[in-house]
Amino acid sequence: MSGLRRLQLQENEFVGVIPSELGVLTSLRQLDVSNNLLMILSSEIGNLPILTNFAAKSNIIKYIPTEIGSLSQLTYLDLSSNRLPGKIPSDLGSLESLVRMDLSSNLFTGTIPSSLGNLVALKELFLQSNRLTGQVPSSLSSLSLLGTMH
């Protein structure tokens, strides 16, 4: 199973934690665990060096592990419609290959981290339906591809 490239587990009844055993699937490029009852993303997600697409929308996830920031090949991240509280982690600003990020419909508070200005490949950013306050950071103005569609 170490050669597995795509794993689709959405719309099941998985509960609790994404198993840490997924961290051994180092050839995994796409992982979708959306529409389950997952509460915790295992820190082993950071052990997937060539993961490009990760979707975990519509779960009940409580936090984003810092290890997600090490996914340097990630181009698509969807963590929408969870129960993610607190501030948007600034670690997400290290995902410089990211083209699309959806963090909408969570419980995020505070300001948008200026580190998101590092996401130079970003074309789509969804932050609606949270509890964000303050100003949009000026660092986002440097994202020349944001909003461009091909």
Secondary structure, 3 states (H helix, E strand, C coil): CCCCCEEECCCCCCEEECCHHHHHCCCCCEEECCCCEEEECCHHHHHCCCCCEEECCCCCCCCCCHHHHHCCCCCEEECCCCCCEECCCHHHHHCCCCCEEECCCCEEEECCCHHHHHCCCCCEEECCCCEECCCCCHHHHHCCCCCCCC
